[in-house]
Amino acid sequence: MAQDIQLRLRSIRKSFDGQNGRIDVLKGVDFDVYERDFVSIIGPSGCGKSTVFNIVAGLLAPDDGDIIYRHERVSNLRGRVGYMMQRDLLFPWRTVLENIMLGPEMQRLPKAEARDNAMEYLNTFGLAGVENAYPKMLSGGMRQRVALIRTLLTDPDILLLDEPFSALDYQTRLYLEGVLVDAVETFNKTVILVTHDIDEAVALSKRVVVLGGKPSQVKSVHQIDLGSRSPVGARSDPHFSEYFHTLCGELDIQTKVKQ
Ligand SMILES: Nc1ncnc2c1ncn2[C@@H]1O[C@H](COP(=O)(O)OP(=O)(O)OP(=O)(O)O)[C@@H](O)[C@H]1O
């Protein structure tokens, strides 16, 4: 069955002023995102992954190129995306619930309904009882769950996740990957994830976009077909390591130890 394309990036270019003149970062980036897709973007450090996100979210304007959303040309997806970054960016002076309610407050959503939704999310994400705690009282994994709830509560069409778990220990990361996949499947969300972690990209994604070159372009797009959508189950799939090695090869990472 043909999949519906939700977002189309076409020939996106971006350069910045550097110390020694203009630096071209994106040279014409093209890729598609399907409805309810889970796409990871990987590539070398500094290749422009976050720049792509900032352009999609409307924090930066591209120098050239088209953003097409559900068949309509738009300048960005402001108001349609939820953006979550590596740092949880919770306000220390606000309680967990007050932090989560920030999005609905800004969108002027009905307060009682938003509060009920927030409490339900806290329950689902194993955070019942911490609504009145302050961020400094929580572990890193709990804070990222709060940040994820805050992102989901505004009901964005697309979640942009920029290395959301990279500061966490492996066990917490595995747990939160599962929470994320469950949440996006339950709420039918589309996810675009930037990660440095190839293992995470293979375990979570339906497709992986590899950026490369200087300035960057899309080097390849890989469809990931593993038997399980659970991040732990996916890692146990016999084909997992094939995808892992292919993507390492794309990034010129040597995976064989010389004899
Ligand atoms: N606002 C800006 N002004 C000037 N240069 C910028 C700006 N934003 C990004 N850059 C430069 O653009 C390049 C790409 O940055 P970007 O953060 O998008 O890369 P990245 O692939 O996300 O990097 P990393 O993997 O290290 O997080 C870098 O050289 C960066 O210094």
The ligand as an ORCA input file, in Angstrom:
! r2SCAN-3c Opt
* xyz 0 1
  N      23.216     30.112     14.046
  C      24.400     29.752     13.558
  N      25.331     30.671     13.211
  C      26.513     30.304     12.685
  N      26.880     29.032     12.455
  C      25.981     28.068     12.784
  C      24.703     28.378     13.357
  N      24.039     27.211     13.572
  C      24.869     26.232     13.163
  N      26.020     26.739     12.703
  C      27.140     25.964     12.128
  O      26.586     25.079     11.172
  C      27.223     23.806     11.225
  C      26.191     22.735     11.476
  O      25.705     22.843     12.811
  P      24.604     21.854     13.386
  O      24.481     22.146     14.846
  O      23.387     21.927     12.550
  O      25.296     20.432     13.138
  P      24.956     19.016     13.782
  O      25.099     18.024     12.684
  O      23.636     19.082     14.475
  O      26.137     18.897     14.833
  P      26.312     17.924     16.093
  O      26.160     16.532     15.571
  O      27.710     18.198     16.551
  O      25.256     18.309     17.084
  C      28.281     23.917     12.313
  O      29.506     24.217     11.690
  C      27.813     25.072     13.156
  O      28.902     25.724     13.754
*
